[in-house]
């Protein structure tokens, strides 16, 4: 299964967040701006970390935010936020986080498959630092190997 497209509206570079919740809110806002989700999905991503801890911090400097498929997912989508200053999520080994990748999947059957696809991308331990250094949405898409959906919206 290919990864969902990453439209310009879903890429936010050099953002400022004072906490992990704010970093996830920025990521959720990018998913909403791209048309992939509605606001309740952002709340669900935050609730997942509140309930289960910082398990989404999957490697040094990288958080992989997601929630369960549901009515707040309009269509499959990706979002990526880089942070001007890293924030702590409370992970014992992989904090602080500089890059937050958000995933929304519409169907339950493809949820875990999509998570696995994305996790494989980060088997290369240079990917997070390359994403952090990227200056354009096109560079981000090239690193992740995803397409632009052609959705309206400018790069942030």
GUMIMI-869777 format. One record per residue: residue in one letter; x, y, z of N, C-alpha, C, O in turn; residue number from 1. Coordinates in nm, 4 decimals. Atoms other than C-alpha are relative to their C-alpha. Layout:
<pts>
[pt 'A'; [X; Y; Z]; [X; Y; Z]; [X; Y; Z]; [X; Y; Z]; NUM]
...
</pts>
This chain:
<pts>
[pt 'X'; [0.0850; -0.1190; 0.0000]; [0.0000; 0.0000; 0.0000]; [0.0884; 0.1238; 0.0000]; [0.1731; 0.1382; 0.0882]; 1]
[pt 'X'; [-0.0806; -0.1216; -0.0002]; [0.1516; 0.3355; -0.0966]; [-0.0435; 0.0935; 0.1124]; [-0.1576; 0.0881; 0.1585]; 2]
[pt 'X'; [0.0337; -0.0984; -0.1021]; [0.1654; 0.6118; 0.1608]; [-0.0943; 0.1039; -0.0600]; [-0.0918; 0.1286; -0.1805]; 3]
[pt 'X'; [0.0875; -0.1065; 0.0507]; [-0.0999; 0.8831; 0.1348]; [0.0846; 0.1162; -0.0531]; [0.2005; 0.1312; -0.0145]; 4]
[pt 'X'; [-0.0724; -0.1166; 0.0490]; [-0.0008; 1.1980; -0.0559]; [0.0220; 0.1023; 0.1118]; [-0.0435; 0.0982; 0.2160]; 5]
[pt 'X'; [-0.0341; -0.1038; -0.0974]; [0.1486; 1.4950; 0.1288]; [-0.0120; 0.1355; -0.0692]; [0.0856; 0.1851; -0.1256]; 6]
[pt 'X'; [0.0179; -0.1299; 0.0653]; [-0.0009; 1.8209; -0.0018]; [0.0744; 0.1111; 0.0744]; [0.1079; 0.0971; 0.1920]; 7]
[pt 'X'; [-0.0699; -0.1132; -0.0615]; [0.1684; 2.1550; 0.0637]; [-0.0671; 0.0449; 0.1295]; [0.0011; 0.0810; 0.2254]; 8]
[pt 'X'; [0.0734; -0.0455; -0.1184]; [-0.1052; 2.2434; 0.3150]; [0.0302; -0.0851; 0.1230]; [0.0059; -0.0422; 0.2358]; 9]
[pt 'X'; [-0.0275; 0.0915; -0.1110]; [0.0051; 1.9471; 0.5277]; [0.1462; 0.0037; 0.0447]; [0.1878; -0.0778; 0.1270]; 10]
[pt 'X'; [-0.1408; -0.0122; -0.0366]; [0.3700; 2.0566; 0.5556]; [0.0212; 0.1346; 0.0684]; [-0.0075; 0.2399; 0.0114]; 11]
[pt 'X'; [-0.0281; -0.1213; -0.0765]; [0.4702; 2.3074; 0.8241]; [0.1451; -0.0076; 0.0443]; [0.1826; -0.0968; 0.1204]; 12]
[pt 'X'; [-0.1441; 0.0022; -0.0279]; [0.8407; 2.3904; 0.8489]; [0.0391; 0.1105; 0.0976]; [-0.0052; 0.2248; 0.0856]; 13]
[pt 'X'; [-0.0517; -0.0973; -0.0953]; [1.0157; 2.5617; 1.1390]; [-0.1044; 0.0556; 0.0943]; [-0.0967; 0.1722; 0.1328]; 14]
[pt 'X'; [0.1079; -0.0441; -0.0888]; [0.7059; 2.5806; 1.3601]; [0.0500; 0.0146; 0.1435]; [0.1534; -0.0404; 0.1812]; 15]
[pt 'X'; [-0.0321; -0.0192; -0.1410]; [0.7127; 2.6890; 1.7222]; [-0.1077; -0.0662; 0.0848]; [-0.2267; -0.0390; 0.0687]; 16]
[pt 'X'; [0.0910; 0.0658; -0.0941]; [0.5571; 2.4701; 1.9910]; [0.0665; 0.0014; 0.1369]; [0.1864; -0.0237; 0.1485]; 17]
[pt 'X'; [-0.0565; -0.0046; -0.1350]; [0.6026; 2.5052; 2.3658]; [-0.0179; -0.1311; 0.0756]; [0.0372; -0.1481; 0.1844]; 18]
[pt 'X'; [0.0253; 0.1282; -0.0662]; [0.4819; 2.1524; 2.4501]; [-0.0316; -0.1052; -0.1051]; [-0.0544; -0.0736; -0.2218]; 19]
[pt 'X'; [0.0352; 0.1065; 0.0937]; [0.4141; 1.8137; 2.2952]; [-0.1448; 0.0137; -0.0461]; [-0.1769; -0.0168; -0.1609]; 20]
[pt 'X'; [0.1406; -0.0173; 0.0399]; [0.0413; 1.8906; 2.2988]; [-0.0118; 0.1029; -0.1120]; [-0.0863; 0.0839; -0.2081]; 21]
[pt 'X'; [0.0019; -0.1041; 0.1028]; [0.1025; 2.2068; 2.0982]; [0.0587; -0.0531; -0.1310]; [0.0087; -0.0201; -0.2386]; 22]
[pt 'X'; [-0.0594; 0.0593; 0.1202]; [0.3249; 2.0135; 1.8546]; [-0.1018; -0.0905; -0.0692]; [-0.1120; -0.0894; -0.1918]; 23]
[pt 'X'; [0.1023; 0.0859; 0.0597]; [0.0454; 1.7588; 1.8033]; [-0.1157; 0.0824; -0.0553]; [-0.1753; 0.0455; -0.1565]; 24]
[pt 'X'; [0.1073; -0.0868; 0.0503]; [-0.2097; 2.0394; 1.7633]; [0.0413; 0.0576; -0.1359]; [-0.0405; 0.0634; -0.2278]; 25]
[pt 'X'; [-0.0484; -0.0504; 0.1293]; [0.0067; 2.1903; 1.4844]; [-0.0106; -0.1076; -0.1081]; [-0.0487; -0.0792; -0.2216]; 26]
[pt 'X'; [0.0067; 0.1116; 0.0947]; [0.0234; 1.8483; 1.3178]; [-0.1449; -0.0280; -0.0376]; [-0.1763; -0.0487; -0.1548]; 27]
[pt 'X'; [0.1426; 0.0199; 0.0270]; [-0.3505; 1.7999; 1.3513]; [-0.0579; 0.1115; -0.0855]; [-0.1387; 0.0861; -0.1748]; 28]
[pt 'X'; [0.0463; -0.1133; 0.0809]; [-0.4133; 2.1490; 1.2122]; [0.0416; -0.0177; -0.1461]; [-0.0332; 0.0173; -0.2374]; 29]
[pt 'X'; [-0.0481; 0.0233; 0.1369]; [-0.2027; 2.0529; 0.9077]; [-0.0838; -0.1084; -0.0683]; [-0.1134; -0.0977; -0.1874]; 30]
[pt 'X'; [0.0885; 0.1035; 0.0570]; [-0.4134; 1.7370; 0.8567]; [-0.1361; 0.0593; -0.0360]; [-0.1931; 0.0267; -0.1402]; 31]
[pt 'X'; [0.1284; -0.0653; 0.0266]; [-0.7298; 1.9491; 0.8809]; [0.0126; 0.0918; -0.1223]; [-0.0740; 0.0915; -0.2098]; 32]
[pt 'X'; [-0.0202; -0.0932; 0.1120]; [-0.5886; 2.2128; 0.6413]; [0.0085; -0.0730; -0.1337]; [-0.0310; -0.0194; -0.2373]; 33]
[pt 'X'; [-0.0135; 0.0777; 0.1238]; [-0.5150; 1.9395; 0.3869]; [-0.1300; -0.0693; -0.0396]; [-0.1395; -0.1260; -0.1485]; 34]
[pt 'X'; [0.1278; 0.0629; 0.0290]; [-0.8724; 1.8116; 0.4055]; [-0.0093; -0.1462; 0.0396]; [-0.1084; -0.2124; 0.0089]; 35]
[pt 'X'; [-0.0003; 0.1416; -0.0364]; [-0.7780; 1.4718; 0.5503]; [-0.0843; -0.0302; 0.1240]; [-0.1443; -0.1372; 0.1342]; 36]
[pt 'X'; [0.0706; 0.0245; -0.1259]; [-0.9373; 1.5122; 0.8946]; [-0.0802; 0.1222; 0.0414]; [-0.0712; 0.2294; -0.0185]; 37]
[pt 'X'; [0.0682; -0.1104; -0.0662]; [-1.1649; 1.7245; 1.1075]; [0.0620; 0.0175; 0.1386]; [0.1387; -0.0673; 0.1844]; 38]
[pt 'X'; [-0.0618; -0.0342; -0.1291]; [-1.0748; 1.8855; 1.4407]; [-0.0008; -0.1122; 0.1046]; [0.0984; -0.1278; 0.1757]; 39]
[pt 'X'; [-0.0007; 0.1048; -0.1029]; [-1.1818; 1.5903; 1.6604]; [0.1154; -0.0999; -0.0150]; [0.1557; -0.1615; 0.0837]; 40]
[pt 'X'; [-0.1127; 0.0917; 0.0180]; [-0.9002; 1.3816; 1.5072]; [0.1231; 0.0514; 0.0740]; [0.1975; -0.0270; 0.1329]; 41]
[pt 'X'; [-0.1127; -0.0598; -0.0731]; [-0.6430; 1.6226; 1.6514]; [-0.0131; -0.0309; 0.1488]; [0.0838; -0.0710; 0.2134]; 42]
[pt 'X'; [0.0235; 0.0310; -0.1415]; [-0.7989; 1.5793; 1.9953]; [0.0268; -0.1474; 0.0285]; [0.0817; -0.1814; 0.1333]; 43]
[pt 'X'; [-0.0209; 0.1440; -0.0183]; [-0.7893; 1.2008; 1.9500]; [0.1488; -0.0347; 0.0013]; [0.1912; -0.1213; 0.0778]; 44]
[pt 'X'; [-0.1451; 0.0253; -0.0014]; [-0.4147; 1.2082; 1.8681]; [0.0590; 0.0375; 0.1360]; [0.1415; -0.0355; 0.1910]; 45]
[pt 'X'; [-0.0489; -0.0447; -0.1305]; [-0.3495; 1.4040; 2.1877]; [-0.0443; -0.0977; 0.1094]; [0.0338; -0.1322; 0.1980]; 46]
[pt 'X'; [0.0518; 0.0946; -0.0995]; [-0.5714; 1.1677; 2.3895]; [0.0772; -0.1318; -0.0019]; [0.0961; -0.1935; 0.1029]; 47]
[pt 'X'; [-0.0773; 0.1248; 0.0086]; [-0.3722; 0.8671; 2.2609]; [0.1279; 0.0100; 0.0836]; [0.1643; -0.0852; 0.1527]; 48]
[pt 'X'; [-0.1230; -0.0179; -0.0779]; [-0.0540; 1.0084; 2.4165]; [-0.0326; 0.0164; 0.1485]; [0.0393; -0.0356; 0.2338]; 49]
[pt 'X'; [0.0406; -0.0135; -0.1404]; [-0.2351; 1.1103; 2.7365]; [-0.0308; -0.1364; 0.0611]; [0.0029; -0.1615; 0.1768]; 50]
[pt 'X'; [0.0383; 0.1319; -0.0506]; [-0.3683; 0.7535; 2.7709]; [0.1154; -0.0997; 0.0023]; [0.1287; -0.1776; 0.0967]; 51]
[pt 'X'; [-0.0991; 0.1062; 0.0185]; [-0.0700; 0.5501; 2.6503]; [0.1449; 0.0449; 0.0164]; [0.2363; -0.0367; 0.0051]; 52]
[pt 'X'; [-0.1365; -0.0499; -0.0155]; [0.2334; 0.7725; 2.7086]; [0.0638; 0.0311; -0.1342]; [-0.0027; 0.0264; -0.2377]; 53]
[pt 'X'; [-0.0686; -0.0494; 0.1198]; [0.4959; 0.8851; 2.4561]; [0.0456; -0.1093; -0.0970]; [0.1531; -0.0998; -0.1562]; 54]
[pt 'X'; [-0.0351; 0.1103; 0.0910]; [0.4939; 0.5618; 2.2525]; [0.0149; 0.0468; -0.1446]; [0.0764; -0.0224; -0.2258]; 55]
[pt 'X'; [-0.0078; -0.0491; 0.1378]; [0.4607; 0.7747; 1.9371]; [0.1386; 0.0547; -0.0347]; [0.1671; 0.0818; -0.1513]; 56]
[pt 'X'; [-0.1369; -0.0462; 0.0275]; [0.8224; 0.8919; 1.9758]; [0.0804; -0.1247; -0.0369]; [0.1374; -0.1919; 0.0490]; 57]
[pt 'X'; [-0.0451; 0.1309; 0.0477]; [0.9507; 0.6071; 1.7594]; [0.1500; -0.0095; -0.0239]; [0.2040; -0.1197; -0.0345]; 58]
[pt 'X'; [-0.1453; -0.0018; 0.0155]; [1.3135; 0.7124; 1.7113]; [0.0494; 0.1357; 0.0479]; [-0.0314; 0.2265; 0.0678]; 59]
[pt 'X'; [-0.0501; -0.1281; -0.0515]; [1.5440; 0.9925; 1.8297]; [-0.0474; 0.1184; -0.0857]; [-0.0217; 0.1250; -0.2059]; 60]
[pt 'X'; [0.0429; -0.1233; 0.0646]; [1.3839; 1.3268; 1.7456]; [-0.1267; -0.0083; -0.0815]; [-0.1684; 0.0919; -0.1395]; 61]
[pt 'X'; [0.1164; 0.0182; 0.0870]; [1.0765; 1.1813; 1.5703]; [-0.1210; -0.0512; 0.0768]; [-0.1144; -0.1521; 0.1471]; 62]
[pt 'X'; [0.1283; 0.0475; -0.0516]; [0.7151; 1.1558; 1.6833]; [-0.0894; -0.0340; -0.1184]; [-0.0951; 0.0396; -0.2169]; 63]
[pt 'X'; [0.0885; 0.0490; 0.1051]; [0.4684; 0.9615; 1.4710]; [-0.1418; -0.0005; 0.0557]; [-0.1864; -0.0993; 0.1141]; 64]
[pt 'X'; [0.1314; -0.0203; -0.0598]; [0.1248; 1.0932; 1.5677]; [-0.1099; -0.0614; -0.0858]; [-0.1098; -0.0489; -0.2082]; 65]
[pt 'X'; [0.1136; 0.0599; 0.0685]; [-0.1923; 0.9052; 1.4803]; [-0.1069; -0.0318; 0.1025]; [-0.0816; -0.0307; 0.2230]; 66]
[pt 'X'; [0.1098; 0.0467; -0.0853]; [-0.5273; 0.7986; 1.6198]; [-0.0744; -0.1065; -0.0789]; [-0.0416; -0.1352; -0.1940]; 67]
[pt 'X'; [0.0754; 0.1065; 0.0663]; [-0.7755; 0.5291; 1.5371]; [-0.0848; 0.0569; -0.1136]; [-0.1278; 0.1721; -0.1077]; 68]
[pt 'X'; [0.0924; -0.0434; 0.1057]; [-0.9766; 0.5486; 1.2148]; [-0.1374; 0.0268; 0.0608]; [-0.1767; -0.0362; 0.1590]; 69]
[pt 'X'; [0.1335; -0.0316; -0.0501]; [-1.3186; 0.7001; 1.2666]; [-0.0632; 0.1100; -0.0821]; [-0.0127; 0.1465; -0.1882]; 70]
[pt 'X'; [0.0771; -0.0992; 0.0753]; [-1.5698; 0.9622; 1.1588]; [0.0739; 0.1317; -0.0195]; [0.0362; 0.2105; -0.1062]; 71]
[pt 'X'; [-0.0755; -0.1242; 0.0155]; [-1.3153; 1.2441; 1.2028]; [0.1066; -0.0088; -0.1097]; [0.1764; 0.0890; -0.1366]; 72]
[pt 'X'; [-0.0919; 0.0153; 0.1127]; [-1.1043; 1.1017; 0.9165]; [-0.0811; 0.0082; -0.1293]; [-0.1672; -0.0757; -0.1557]; 73]
[pt 'X'; [0.0697; -0.0209; 0.1268]; [-1.2260; 1.2331; 0.5807]; [0.0588; -0.0928; -0.1062]; [-0.0138; -0.1545; -0.1840]; 74]
[pt 'X'; [-0.0723; 0.0856; 0.0942]; [-0.9605; 1.0462; 0.3789]; [0.1388; -0.0245; 0.0574]; [0.1813; 0.0452; 0.1496]; 75]
[pt 'X'; [-0.1364; 0.0252; -0.0439]; [-0.6152; 0.8984; 0.4264]; [0.0831; 0.1259; -0.0206]; [0.0677; 0.1962; -0.1204]; 76]
[pt 'X'; [-0.0832; -0.1182; 0.0141]; [-0.3598; 1.1703; 0.4882]; [0.1245; -0.0061; 0.0854]; [0.1305; -0.0747; 0.1874]; 77]
[pt 'X'; [-0.1243; -0.0197; -0.0740]; [-0.0110; 1.2590; 0.6017]; [0.0177; 0.1477; 0.0256]; [-0.0296; 0.2312; -0.0516]; 78]
[pt 'X'; [-0.0426; -0.1369; -0.0277]; [0.1179; 1.5761; 0.7640]; [0.1390; -0.0081; 0.0616]; [0.1733; -0.1069; 0.1264]; 79]
[pt 'X'; [-0.1324; -0.0032; -0.0591]; [0.4680; 1.6746; 0.8644]; [0.0286; 0.1397; 0.0519]; [0.0111; 0.2388; -0.0189]; 80]
[pt 'X'; [-0.0351; -0.1258; -0.0643]; [0.5763; 1.9463; 1.1060]; [0.1433; -0.0104; 0.0500]; [0.1784; -0.1054; 0.1200]; 81]
[pt 'X'; [-0.1324; -0.0088; -0.0609]; [0.9355; 2.0431; 1.1807]; [-0.0053; 0.1141; 0.1009]; [-0.0727; 0.2149; 0.0795]; 82]
[pt 'X'; [0.0030; -0.0969; -0.1096]; [0.9989; 2.2366; 1.5005]; [0.1292; 0.0809; 0.0047]; [0.2389; 0.0259; -0.0055]; 83]
[pt 'X'; [-0.1166; -0.0878; -0.0093]; [1.2298; 2.5363; 1.5299]; [0.0823; -0.0350; 0.1237]; [0.2053; -0.0321; 0.1202]; 84]
[pt 'X'; [-0.0654; 0.0456; -0.1226]; [1.3091; 2.4230; 1.8847]; [-0.0656; -0.1299; 0.0418]; [-0.1883; -0.1386; 0.0447]; 85]
[pt 'X'; [0.0586; 0.1301; -0.0349]; [1.2648; 2.0605; 1.9941]; [-0.0810; 0.0055; 0.1297]; [-0.0564; 0.0891; 0.2166]; 86]
[pt 'X'; [0.0815; 0.0095; -0.1215]; [1.0057; 1.9657; 2.2563]; [0.0081; -0.1413; 0.0570]; [0.0283; -0.2385; -0.0159]; 87]
[pt 'X'; [-0.0023; 0.1294; -0.0686]; [1.0002; 1.6860; 2.5122]; [-0.1397; -0.0601; 0.0024]; [-0.2380; 0.0083; 0.0308]; 88]
[pt 'X'; [0.1246; 0.0753; -0.0086]; [0.7291; 1.4216; 2.4928]; [-0.0003; -0.0897; 0.1235]; [-0.1031; -0.1479; 0.1581]; 89]
[pt 'X'; [-0.0097; 0.0866; -0.1162]; [0.8528; 1.2344; 2.7985]; [0.0532; -0.1375; -0.0313]; [0.0422; -0.2279; 0.0515]; 90]
[pt 'X'; [-0.0563; 0.1301; 0.0361]; [1.0202; 0.9484; 2.6126]; [0.1390; -0.0124; 0.0623]; [0.2182; 0.0814; 0.0542]; 91]
[pt 'X'; [-0.1273; 0.0128; -0.0721]; [1.3177; 0.8083; 2.8096]; [0.1236; 0.0008; -0.0903]; [0.2324; 0.0334; -0.0429]; 92]
[pt 'X'; [-0.1186; 0.0101; 0.0853]; [1.5469; 0.7643; 2.5062]; [-0.0039; 0.0890; -0.1236]; [0.1012; 0.1318; -0.1713]; 93]
[pt 'X'; [0.0098; -0.0645; 0.1308]; [1.4142; 0.9468; 2.1987]; [-0.0355; 0.1481; 0.0029]; [-0.0467; 0.2103; -0.1027]; 94]
[pt 'X'; [0.0228; -0.1441; -0.0121]; [1.3378; 1.2974; 2.3331]; [0.1311; 0.0736; -0.0222]; [0.2373; 0.0132; -0.0074]; 95]
[pt 'X'; [0.1178; -0.0787; 0.0363]; [1.3478; 1.5767; 2.2400]; [-0.0358; -0.0206; -0.1467]; [0.0446; -0.0690; -0.2263]; 96]
[pt 'X'; [0.0538; 0.0207; 0.1340]; [1.1346; 1.5738; 1.9257]; [0.0170; 0.1268; -0.0841]; [-0.0127; 0.2378; -0.0400]; 97]
[pt 'X'; [-0.0191; -0.1106; 0.0954]; [1.2197; 1.7904; 1.6234]; [-0.0915; -0.0133; -0.1214]; [-0.1179; 0.0847; -0.1910]; 98]
[pt 'X'; [0.0843; 0.0271; 0.1169]; [0.9960; 1.6284; 1.3602]; [-0.1224; -0.0781; 0.0469]; [-0.1106; -0.1786; 0.1171]; 99]
[pt 'X'; [0.1246; 0.0709; -0.0318]; [0.6308; 1.5277; 1.3985]; [-0.0682; -0.0361; -0.1313]; [-0.1003; 0.0504; -0.2128]; 100]
[pt 'X'; [0.0694; 0.0522; 0.1166]; [0.4722; 1.3108; 1.1325]; [-0.1387; -0.0416; 0.0458]; [-0.1530; -0.1161; 0.1428]; 101]
[pt 'X'; [0.1372; 0.0360; -0.0336]; [0.0949; 1.2807; 1.1427]; [-0.0591; -0.0901; -0.1068]; [-0.0360; -0.0689; -0.2258]; 102]
[pt 'X'; [0.0657; 0.0927; 0.0917]; [-0.1055; 0.9981; 0.9854]; [-0.1472; -0.0107; 0.0349]; [-0.1845; -0.0249; 0.1513]; 103]
[pt 'X'; [0.1425; 0.0286; -0.0159]; [-0.4777; 0.9658; 0.9334]; [-0.0357; -0.1081; -0.1020]; [-0.0039; -0.0958; -0.2203]; 104]
[pt 'X'; [0.0417; 0.1091; 0.0875]; [-0.6204; 0.6439; 0.7902]; [-0.1502; -0.0187; 0.0166]; [-0.2011; -0.0277; 0.1283]; 105]
[pt 'X'; [0.1466; 0.0050; -0.0033]; [-0.9873; 0.6144; 0.6966]; [-0.0548; -0.1381; 0.0346]; [-0.1596; -0.1482; 0.0984]; 106]
[pt 'X'; [0.0537; 0.1350; -0.0190]; [-1.0270; 0.2350; 0.7092]; [0.0830; -0.0799; 0.0992]; [0.2061; -0.0780; 0.0952]; 107]
[pt 'X'; [-0.0667; 0.0789; -0.1031]; [-0.9459; 0.0068; 0.9996]; [0.0963; -0.1016; -0.0599]; [0.2053; -0.1209; -0.0061]; 108]
[pt 'X'; [-0.0823; 0.1054; 0.0584]; [-0.8035; -0.2643; 0.7741]; [0.1363; 0.0452; -0.0479]; [0.2292; -0.0353; -0.0529]; 109]
[pt 'X'; [-0.1271; -0.0495; 0.0529]; [-0.5255; -0.0420; 0.6377]; [0.0812; 0.0757; 0.1033]; [0.1936; 0.1171; 0.0747]; 110]
[pt 'X'; [-0.0629; -0.0809; -0.1044]; [-0.4356; 0.1337; 0.9647]; [0.1401; -0.0515; 0.0360]; [0.2380; 0.0225; 0.0274]; 111]
[pt 'X'; [-0.1300; 0.0552; -0.0425]; [-0.1572; -0.0989; 1.0831]; [0.0964; -0.0134; -0.1166]; [0.2172; 0.0038; -0.1002]; 112]
[pt 'X'; [-0.0848; 0.0098; 0.1179]; [-0.0294; -0.1528; 0.7302]; [0.0664; 0.1342; -0.0310]; [0.1849; 0.1390; -0.0639]; 113]
[pt 'X'; [-0.0544; -0.1335; 0.0254]; [0.0149; 0.2238; 0.6843]; [0.1061; 0.0361; 0.1031]; [0.2093; 0.0936; 0.0688]; 114]
[pt 'X'; [-0.0979; -0.0273; -0.1060]; [0.1939; 0.2537; 1.0185]; [0.1294; -0.0749; -0.0291]; [0.2381; -0.0195; -0.0127]; 115]
[pt 'X'; [-0.1187; 0.0782; 0.0330]; [0.4314; -0.0242; 0.9135]; [0.0777; 0.0590; -0.1160]; [0.2007; 0.0637; -0.1126]; 116]
[pt 'X'; [-0.0656; -0.0619; 0.1152]; [0.5031; 0.1423; 0.5780]; [0.0821; 0.1203; 0.0427]; [0.1968; 0.1366; 0.0013]; 117]
[pt 'X'; [-0.0696; -0.1210; -0.0441]; [0.5947; 0.4677; 0.7481]; [0.1182; -0.0357; 0.0885]; [0.2261; 0.0221; 0.0750]; 118]
[pt 'X'; [-0.1102; 0.0407; -0.0881]; [0.8032; 0.2965; 1.0149]; [0.1189; -0.0490; -0.0818]; [0.2335; -0.0213; -0.0463]; 119]
[pt 'X'; [-0.1088; 0.0480; 0.0857]; [1.0053; 0.1270; 0.7381]; [0.0818; 0.1135; -0.0591]; [0.2029; 0.1002; -0.0768]; 120]
[pt 'X'; [-0.0701; -0.1166; 0.0534]; [1.0919; 0.4689; 0.5947]; [0.1090; 0.0452; 0.0966]; [0.2151; 0.0915; 0.0547]; 121]
[pt 'X'; [-0.0920; -0.0508; -0.1021]; [1.2659; 0.5512; 0.9222]; [0.1012; -0.1040; 0.0454]; [0.1715; -0.0828; 0.1443]; 122]
[pt 'X'; [-0.1087; 0.0942; -0.0254]; [1.4843; 0.2396; 0.9212]; [0.1344; 0.0635; -0.0331]; [0.2372; 0.0250; 0.0227]; 123]
[pt 'X'; [-0.1187; -0.0792; 0.0328]; [1.7368; 0.4795; 0.7648]; [0.0090; 0.1099; 0.1059]; [-0.0750; 0.1999; 0.1094]; 124]
[pt 'X'; [-0.0063; -0.0935; -0.1120]; [1.8536; 0.6757; 1.0686]; [0.0404; 0.1418; -0.0385]; [0.0540; 0.2272; 0.0491]; 125]
[pt 'X'; [-0.0267; -0.1377; 0.0435]; [1.9401; 0.9823; 0.8578]; [-0.1279; 0.0726; -0.0406]; [-0.1261; 0.1939; -0.0618]; 126]
[pt 'X'; [0.1230; -0.0601; 0.0514]; [1.5795; 1.0428; 0.7549]; [-0.0481; 0.1153; 0.0883]; [-0.0833; 0.2210; 0.0361]; 127]
[pt 'X'; [0.0507; -0.1061; -0.0879]; [1.4784; 1.2466; 1.0625]; [0.0828; 0.1274; -0.0145]; [0.0261; 0.2360; -0.0259]; 128]
[pt 'X'; [-0.0826; -0.1205; 0.0122]; [1.7760; 1.4835; 1.0360]; [-0.0155; 0.0636; -0.1377]; [-0.0096; 0.1860; -0.1500]; 129]
[pt 'X'; [0.0225; -0.0553; 0.1337]; [1.7181; 1.5205; 0.6604]; [-0.1335; 0.0727; -0.0070]; [-0.1437; 0.1775; -0.0708]; 130]
[pt 'X'; [0.1291; -0.0677; -0.0045]; [1.3530; 1.6062; 0.7229]; [0.0118; 0.1319; 0.0753]; [-0.0425; 0.2339; 0.0328]; 131]
[pt 'X'; [-0.0166; -0.1208; -0.0812]; [1.4530; 1.8558; 0.9917]; [0.0696; 0.1104; -0.0797]; [0.0374; 0.2281; -0.0637]; 132]
[pt 'X'; [-0.0773; -0.0978; 0.0772]; [1.6942; 2.0266; 0.7499]; [-0.0708; 0.0456; -0.1278]; [-0.0296; 0.1442; -0.1888]; 133]
[pt 'X'; [0.0681; -0.0318; 0.1264]; [1.4505; 2.0346; 0.4550]; [-0.0599; 0.1402; 0.0046]; [-0.1091; 0.1855; 0.1079]; 134]
[pt 'X'; [0.0502; -0.1368; 0.0069]; [1.3458; 2.3786; 0.3380]; [-0.1283; 0.0168; -0.0786]; [-0.1868; 0.1251; -0.0795]; 135]
[pt 'X'; [0.1229; -0.0094; 0.0806]; [1.0498; 2.2984; 0.1126]; [-0.0822; -0.1277; 0.0133]; [-0.0318; -0.2332; 0.0516]; 136]
[pt 'X'; [0.0876; 0.1169; 0.0000]; [0.7521; 2.0669; 0.0930]; [0.0476; -0.1025; -0.1025]; [0.0367; -0.2229; -0.0792]; 137]
[pt 'X'; [-0.0506; 0.0933; 0.1012]; [0.9031; 1.9179; -0.2240]; [0.1161; -0.0834; 0.0541]; [0.1248; -0.2030; 0.0265]; 138]
[pt 'X'; [-0.1114; 0.0745; -0.0604]; [1.2199; 1.8229; -0.0324]; [-0.0538; -0.1057; 0.0966]; [-0.0060; -0.2191; 0.0976]; 139]
[pt 'X'; [0.0620; 0.0938; -0.0944]; [1.0056; 1.6601; 0.2391]; [-0.0576; -0.1196; -0.0749]; [-0.0348; -0.2345; -0.0371]; 140]
[pt 'X'; [0.0609; 0.1087; 0.0770]; [0.8116; 1.4599; -0.0204]; [0.1061; -0.0907; -0.0612]; [0.0884; -0.2125; -0.0646]; 141]
[pt 'X'; [-0.1070; 0.0803; 0.0594]; [1.1345; 1.3462; -0.1893]; [0.0630; -0.0924; 0.1044]; [0.0914; -0.2086; 0.0753]; 142]
[pt 'X'; [-0.0604; 0.0805; -0.1068]; [1.2798; 1.2240; 0.1423]; [-0.0926; -0.1156; 0.0385]; [-0.0471; -0.2284; 0.0579]; 143]
[pt 'X'; [0.0971; 0.1016; -0.0409]; [0.9605; 1.0353; 0.2325]; [-0.0442; -0.0896; -0.1146]; [-0.1021; -0.1958; -0.0919]; 144]
[pt 'X'; [0.0424; 0.0788; 0.1153]; [0.9008; 0.9090; -0.1200]; [-0.1499; 0.0013; -0.0200]; [-0.2088; -0.1002; -0.0571]; 145]
[pt 'X'; [0.1443; -0.0138; 0.0177]; [0.5437; 1.0398; -0.1331]; [-0.0293; 0.1069; -0.1042]; [0.0563; 0.1887; -0.1379]; 146]
[pt 'X'; [0.0436; -0.0964; 0.1010]; [0.3493; 1.2404; -0.3879]; [-0.0744; 0.1146; 0.0662]; [-0.1179; 0.1066; 0.1811]; 147]
[pt 'X'; [0.0899; -0.1096; -0.0366]; [0.1722; 1.5712; -0.3621]; [-0.1367; -0.0355; -0.0569]; [-0.1457; -0.0924; -0.1658]; 148]
[pt 'X'; [0.1330; 0.0320; 0.0500]; [-0.2011; 1.5358; -0.3983]; [-0.0488; 0.1042; -0.0977]; [-0.1495; 0.0843; -0.1656]; 149]
[pt 'X'; [0.0478; -0.1094; 0.0828]; [-0.2257; 1.8620; -0.5863]; [-0.1102; 0.0787; 0.0671]; [-0.1768; 0.1598; 0.0027]; 150]
[pt 'X'; [0.1040; -0.0721; -0.0729]; [-0.4602; 1.9898; -0.3162]; [0.0386; 0.1468; 0.0114]; [0.1566; 0.1816; 0.0130]; 151]
[pt 'X'; [-0.0244; -0.1431; -0.0120]; [-0.4974; 2.3640; -0.2850]; [0.0647; 0.0304; 0.1338]; [0.0468; -0.0420; 0.2317]; 152]
[pt 'X'; [-0.0645; -0.0409; -0.1250]; [-0.2929; 2.5438; -0.0242]; [0.1464; 0.0210; -0.0220]; [0.2113; -0.0571; -0.0917]; 153]
[pt 'X'; [-0.1412; -0.0336; 0.0199]; [0.0479; 2.7031; -0.0076]; [0.0870; -0.0673; 0.1015]; [0.0385; -0.1171; 0.2031]; 154]
[pt 'X'; [-0.0964; 0.0553; -0.0959]; [0.3600; 2.5786; 0.1632]; [0.0118; 0.0912; 0.1187]; [0.0034; 0.2131; 0.1045]; 155]
[pt 'X'; [-0.0134; -0.0800; -0.1213]; [0.4040; 2.6943; 0.5178]; [0.1459; 0.0208; 0.0314]; [0.1791; 0.0860; 0.1304]; 156]
</pts>
